[in-house]
């Protein structure tokens, strides 16, 4: 089931994002961004972002377990009125 992100999901979703960063960006970004301190900083930024509801954020939940997230935001491209961007797949 797809449903809106709730505060109770923040830790789980931050874990998903950090694990994806490690899998996707290893060898491409500064390793400091992937170590425990880098992940802790990212977690704090994500939680702050989630709390502001800046994006439209959704999670995939199956059998009471969140395993994915998806965010939408209105595009900043002035030539694309009404357009949106997909973030944090």
N, C-alpha and C positions, 0 to 999 in steps of 0.2 A: 504494500500500500504506500502511495505517496501522500505525504502530509506535511504541513508547515513545520519548520524547525521550532523546537521548544527549548527553554532553558535547560531542562533535564537532559537534552541531547548534546550540550556544548562539549563536554569532555570527550564523548565518543567521537563526535565529528572532528574535533581537533586532532584526536589520535589518527583518524583516517587521513586527514590532510597531511599531517606530519609524515606518516608512513608512505604516502604517495610521493611527497617531496623526496624522501630518501630513495625510493625506487626509480623515480623519473630523472631527478637532477644529479644523482651521484656521478661524479666525473665531469660535470658541466658547470657547477657553481662552487663557490668557496666552501670547502668542507665544514667551516665553522657554522654555516647556515643549517647543516644537517646534524650537528652534534647536539647533545642534550640541552646546552644553553641556547643554541639557535632555535631548537624546537620549542623550548619554554617561551622564548620571545615571540615566536609565531603564534603560539597558543594564546598568549595574552592579547596580542593584536586581533586575533580572530574573535575571541570572546568579547572584546570591546566593540568590534564591528558588528557581531551578532546582536549585542544588546541595543545598538542604535537603530536596528532594523533598516539600515541603509539599503540593503538588497532584499529582494524577495527570495527567501531561502526555504528549501524543501529537503526532506530526507526520504529515503526508501527504507521502510520498516517491514520486516517479515518475521513472523513468530516472535514478536516483541523484541526484535533485535534490529538496530539501525546499522545499515551496511553501506550506505552511500548518501551523498548530498548533491544538490544542484542549486545554483543561485542565478537569478536574473537581475539585471539592472538596466534602466533606461540608458541608451547610448549617449555618449557625450558628443557624438558626431552631429553637428548642427545641420548637416545635409540629409540626415536620416530621421526626420521628424517622425515620432511614434515608434522608432526602432528600438531594439533592445540587444543586450549582449548576454551571453551565457558564461558564467564563471564557475569555478570550483566544481568541475564535473567529477 
